[in-house]
């Protein structure tokens, strides 16, 4: 009622040389793509991240998970579009897609690694709020591997030429991007390929 500030604040400013330290982490992701729609489902992500000496493992865990999901948005969803005048046209949730509960990996495993004592760190701790974002590149790489497998199968069916073996997967790898890179731009094209395949193989089923 008296508008008294009950928060305690501090600002840590170390020597310039002590600001230089490395964050280590690794991530592996497994995805499943729908070649008709371009939808990418993250089936599993496993992360191990070096926190130095974690001050609060529960907080660090939340920071790592949050940064990783934010990275998924960067690598897979959040497309920043502008018009010819340079004005942003993807300015709402209808056109700018952020991560949702469906974006989070179905099986999400995070392990905090305490690598021990580090001199000139705050109680030997390391940052965990932003660096894990880069680990979400594993989702993008897994998506590219899935697309490559789909294209390989299409080449066996004779639907892609050898010249189509190399491709560049944009960031973010949105639904239209993934669908196009799979080599099937439209559902009708896919159904037509199935029809020709059935005709050529008699009783073969798909």
C-alpha positions as a Markdown table, in Angstrom:
| # | Residue | x | y | z |
|---|---|---|---|---|
| 1 | Unk | 0.0 | 0.0 | 0.0 |
| 2 | Unk | 3.0 | 2.3 | 0.6 |
| 3 | Unk | 4.6 | 1.5 | -2.7 |
| 4 | Unk | 7.8 | 0.2 | -1.0 |
| 5 | Unk | 10.2 | -1.7 | -3.3 |
| 6 | Unk | 10.6 | -5.1 | -1.8 |
| 7 | Unk | 13.0 | -6.4 | -4.5 |
| 8 | Unk | 16.8 | -6.7 | -3.9 |
| 9 | Unk | 18.9 | -5.9 | -6.9 |
| 10 | Unk | 22.6 | -6.3 | -7.8 |
| 11 | Unk | 24.7 | -6.0 | -10.8 |
| 12 | Unk | 27.9 | -8.1 | -11.2 |
| 13 | Unk | 30.7 | -6.6 | -13.3 |
| 14 | Unk | 33.7 | -8.8 | -13.5 |
| 15 | Unk | 37.1 | -8.0 | -14.9 |
| 16 | Unk | 37.1 | -7.9 | -18.7 |
| 17 | Unk | 39.2 | -11.0 | -19.1 |
| 18 | Unk | 37.0 | -13.1 | -16.8 |
| 19 | Unk | 34.0 | -12.6 | -19.1 |
| 20 | Unk | 35.5 | -15.0 | -21.6 |
| 21 | Unk | 34.3 | -18.6 | -21.0 |
| 22 | Unk | 32.8 | -21.3 | -23.1 |
| 23 | Unk | 29.4 | -22.9 | -22.9 |
| 24 | Unk | 29.2 | -26.5 | -23.9 |
| 25 | Unk | 26.1 | -28.5 | -24.9 |
| 26 | Unk | 24.9 | -31.2 | -27.2 |
| 27 | Unk | 21.5 | -32.1 | -28.6 |
| 28 | Unk | 20.1 | -34.9 | -30.7 |
| 29 | Unk | 16.6 | -34.7 | -32.2 |
| 30 | Unk | 14.3 | -37.1 | -34.1 |
| 31 | Unk | 11.5 | -35.7 | -36.3 |
| 32 | Unk | 8.8 | -37.0 | -38.5 |
| 33 | Unk | 7.6 | -35.0 | -41.6 |
| 34 | Unk | 4.4 | -35.2 | -43.6 |
| 35 | Unk | 5.4 | -34.9 | -47.3 |
| 36 | Unk | 1.9 | -33.8 | -48.2 |
| 37 | Unk | 1.6 | -30.9 | -45.8 |
| 38 | Unk | 5.2 | -30.2 | -44.8 |
| 39 | Unk | 4.2 | -30.6 | -41.1 |
| 40 | Unk | 7.2 | -31.5 | -38.9 |
| 41 | Unk | 6.6 | -33.3 | -35.6 |
| 42 | Unk | 9.5 | -33.5 | -33.1 |
| 43 | Unk | 9.3 | -37.0 | -31.7 |
| 44 | Unk | 12.2 | -36.7 | -29.3 |
| 45 | Unk | 15.0 | -34.3 | -28.3 |
| 46 | Unk | 17.9 | -35.2 | -25.9 |
| 47 | Unk | 20.0 | -32.4 | -24.5 |
| 48 | Unk | 23.0 | -32.3 | -22.2 |
| 49 | Unk | 24.2 | -28.9 | -21.2 |
| 50 | Unk | 27.2 | -27.7 | -19.1 |
| 51 | Unk | 26.1 | -25.3 | -16.4 |
| 52 | Unk | 29.5 | -25.1 | -14.7 |
| 53 | Unk | 28.2 | -25.5 | -11.1 |
| 54 | Unk | 24.5 | -25.0 | -11.3 |
| 55 | Unk | 23.2 | -22.5 | -8.7 |
| 56 | Unk | 19.7 | -23.9 | -9.0 |
| 57 | Unk | 19.2 | -27.0 | -11.2 |
| 58 | Unk | 15.4 | -26.5 | -11.4 |
| 59 | Unk | 15.9 | -22.9 | -12.8 |
| 60 | Unk | 18.7 | -24.0 | -15.1 |
| 61 | Unk | 16.5 | -26.8 | -16.4 |
| 62 | Unk | 13.7 | -24.4 | -17.2 |
| 63 | Unk | 16.1 | -22.0 | -18.9 |
| 64 | Unk | 17.5 | -24.7 | -21.1 |
| 65 | Unk | 14.1 | -26.1 | -22.1 |
| 66 | Unk | 12.8 | -22.6 | -22.8 |
| 67 | Unk | 15.8 | -21.5 | -24.9 |
| 68 | Unk | 15.6 | -24.7 | -26.9 |
| 69 | Unk | 11.9 | -24.2 | -27.7 |
| 70 | Unk | 12.6 | -20.6 | -28.6 |
| 71 | Unk | 15.3 | -21.9 | -31.0 |
| 72 | Unk | 12.7 | -24.2 | -32.5 |
| 73 | Unk | 10.7 | -21.2 | -33.3 |
| 74 | Unk | 13.7 | -19.5 | -34.9 |
| 75 | Unk | 14.8 | -22.5 | -37.0 |
| 76 | Unk | 11.3 | -23.9 | -37.9 |
| 77 | Unk | 8.4 | -21.5 | -37.5 |
| 78 | Unk | 9.0 | -17.8 | -37.1 |
| 79 | Unk | 9.0 | -16.3 | -40.6 |
| 80 | Unk | 9.6 | -12.6 | -40.7 |
| 81 | Unk | 7.9 | -11.3 | -43.9 |
| 82 | Unk | 7.9 | -7.7 | -45.2 |
| 83 | Unk | 6.3 | -6.1 | -48.2 |
| 84 | Unk | 7.9 | -4.0 | -51.0 |
| 85 | Unk | 7.8 | -1.0 | -48.7 |
| 86 | Unk | 9.8 | -2.8 | -46.0 |
| 87 | Unk | 6.8 | -3.0 | -43.7 |
| 88 | Unk | 6.2 | -6.1 | -41.6 |
| 89 | Unk | 3.3 | -8.1 | -42.9 |
| 90 | Unk | 3.7 | -11.1 | -40.5 |
| 91 | Unk | 2.6 | -9.0 | -37.5 |
| 92 | Unk | 0.1 | -11.2 | -35.7 |
| 93 | Unk | -0.4 | -14.8 | -34.5 |
| 94 | Unk | -2.4 | -15.5 | -37.7 |
| 95 | Unk | 0.7 | -14.9 | -39.9 |
| 96 | Unk | 3.6 | -15.1 | -37.4 |
| 97 | Unk | 3.8 | -18.6 | -35.9 |
| 98 | Unk | 5.5 | -19.0 | -32.5 |
| 99 | Unk | 6.1 | -22.3 | -30.7 |
| 100 | Unk | 3.0 | -23.8 | -29.0 |
| 101 | Unk | 2.4 | -26.8 | -26.9 |
| 102 | Unk | 2.3 | -28.9 | -30.1 |
| 103 | Unk | 5.8 | -27.7 | -31.0 |
| 104 | Unk | 7.5 | -29.1 | -27.9 |
| 105 | Unk | 9.2 | -32.5 | -28.5 |
| 106 | Unk | 6.9 | -35.4 | -27.6 |
| 107 | Unk | 9.8 | -36.9 | -25.5 |
| 108 | Unk | 12.0 | -34.1 | -24.1 |
| 109 | Unk | 15.0 | -35.1 | -22.1 |
| 110 | Unk | 17.4 | -32.6 | -20.6 |
| 111 | Unk | 20.4 | -33.3 | -18.4 |
| 112 | Unk | 22.3 | -30.6 | -16.6 |
| 113 | Unk | 26.0 | -31.2 | -16.4 |
| 114 | Unk | 28.0 | -29.8 | -13.5 |
| 115 | Unk | 31.5 | -29.6 | -14.8 |
| 116 | Unk | 33.0 | -28.5 | -11.5 |
| 117 | Unk | 34.8 | -25.5 | -10.2 |
| 118 | Unk | 35.5 | -22.5 | -12.5 |
| 119 | Unk | 37.6 | -19.6 | -11.3 |
| 120 | Unk | 36.3 | -16.1 | -11.7 |
| 121 | Unk | 32.7 | -17.3 | -12.3 |
| 122 | Unk | 29.8 | -16.4 | -9.9 |
| 123 | Unk | 30.1 | -19.5 | -7.6 |
| 124 | Unk | 31.5 | -21.4 | -10.6 |
| 125 | Unk | 28.2 | -21.1 | -12.5 |
| 126 | Unk | 27.6 | -20.6 | -16.2 |
| 127 | Unk | 24.9 | -19.0 | -18.2 |
| 128 | Unk | 21.9 | -21.2 | -19.2 |
| 129 | Unk | 19.4 | -18.7 | -20.5 |
| 130 | Unk | 20.4 | -18.1 | -24.1 |
| 131 | Unk | 23.2 | -20.4 | -25.3 |
| 132 | Unk | 20.9 | -23.5 | -25.5 |
| 133 | Unk | 18.9 | -21.8 | -28.2 |
| 134 | Unk | 21.6 | -22.9 | -30.7 |
| 135 | Unk | 21.0 | -26.5 | -29.9 |
| 136 | Unk | 17.7 | -26.4 | -31.6 |
| 137 | Unk | 19.6 | -26.5 | -34.9 |
| 138 | Unk | 19.4 | -30.3 | -34.3 |
| 139 | Unk | 15.7 | -30.1 | -35.2 |
| 140 | Unk | 16.5 | -28.3 | -38.4 |
| 141 | Unk | 19.2 | -30.9 | -39.3 |
| 142 | Unk | 16.9 | -33.8 | -38.5 |
| 143 | Unk | 14.3 | -32.2 | -40.7 |
| 144 | Unk | 16.8 | -32.0 | -43.6 |
| 145 | Unk | 17.7 | -35.6 | -43.1 |
| 146 | Unk | 14.1 | -36.6 | -43.2 |
| 147 | Unk | 13.6 | -34.6 | -46.4 |
| 148 | Unk | 16.6 | -36.3 | -47.9 |
| 149 | Unk | 15.2 | -39.7 | -47.1 |
| 150 | Unk | 11.9 | -38.7 | -48.7 |
| 151 | Unk | 13.6 | -37.5 | -51.9 |
| 152 | Unk | 15.6 | -40.7 | -52.1 |
| 153 | Unk | 12.4 | -42.7 | -52.1 |
| 154 | Unk | 10.9 | -40.5 | -54.7 |
| 155 | Unk | 13.9 | -41.0 | -56.9 |
| 156 | Unk | 13.4 | -44.7 | -56.7 |
| 157 | Unk | 9.9 | -44.2 | -57.9 |
| 158 | Unk | 11.3 | -42.1 | -60.8 |
| 159 | Unk | 9.7 | -38.9 | -59.6 |
| 160 | Unk | 13.0 | -37.0 | -59.1 |
| 161 | Unk | 16.0 | -36.6 | -61.3 |
| 162 | Unk | 19.6 | -37.1 | -60.1 |
| 163 | Unk | 20.0 | -33.3 | -60.5 |
| 164 | Unk | 17.6 | -32.9 | -57.6 |
| 165 | Unk | 19.8 | -34.7 | -55.1 |
| 166 | Unk | 21.2 | -31.5 | -53.6 |
| 167 | Unk | 18.9 | -29.0 | -52.0 |
| 168 | Unk | 19.1 | -26.1 | -49.5 |
| 169 | Unk | 16.7 | -26.0 | -46.6 |
| 170 | Unk | 15.9 | -22.5 | -45.6 |
| 171 | Unk | 15.6 | -21.1 | -42.1 |
| 172 | Unk | 12.9 | -21.1 | -40.9 |
| 173 | Unk | 11.9 | -24.4 | -42.4 |
| 174 | Unk | 8.2 | -23.7 | -42.5 |
| 175 | Unk | 5.5 | -26.1 | -43.7 |
| 176 | Unk | 5.5 | -24.8 | -47.3 |
| 177 | Unk | 9.3 | -25.0 | -47.4 |
| 178 | Unk | 9.4 | -28.6 | -46.2 |
| 179 | Unk | 6.6 | -29.7 | -48.5 |
| 180 | Unk | 8.3 | -28.1 | -51.6 |
| 181 | Unk | 11.7 | -29.6 | -50.8 |
| 182 | Unk | 10.1 | -33.1 | -50.5 |
| 183 | Unk | 9.4 | -32.8 | -54.2 |
| 184 | Unk | 5.7 | -32.9 | -54.0 |
| 185 | Unk | 4.3 | -29.5 | -54.4 |
| 186 | Unk | 0.6 | -30.5 | -54.4 |
| 187 | Unk | -1.5 | -33.4 | -53.0 |
| 188 | Unk | -2.8 | -34.0 | -56.5 |
| 189 | Unk | 0.8 | -34.6 | -57.8 |
| 190 | Unk | 1.3 | -37.1 | -55.0 |
| 191 | Unk | -1.9 | -39.0 | -55.7 |
| 192 | Unk | -1.0 | -39.0 | -59.4 |
| 193 | Unk | 2.3 | -40.6 | -58.6 |
| 194 | Unk | 0.6 | -43.3 | -56.6 |
| 195 | Unk | -1.8 | -44.0 | -59.4 |
| 196 | Unk | 1.0 | -44.5 | -61.9 |
| 197 | Unk | 2.9 | -46.6 | -59.4 |
| 198 | Unk | -0.1 | -48.9 | -58.9 |
| 199 | Unk | -0.6 | -49.3 | -62.7 |
| 200 | Unk | 3.1 | -50.1 | -63.1 |
| 201 | Unk | 3.2 | -52.7 | -60.3 |
| 202 | Unk | -0.1 | -54.4 | -60.6 |
| 203 | Unk | -1.3 | -55.4 | -57.2 |
| 204 | Unk | 1.3 | -53.3 | -55.3 |
| 205 | Unk | -0.2 | -51.3 | -52.4 |
| 206 | Unk | 0.9 | -48.2 | -50.7 |
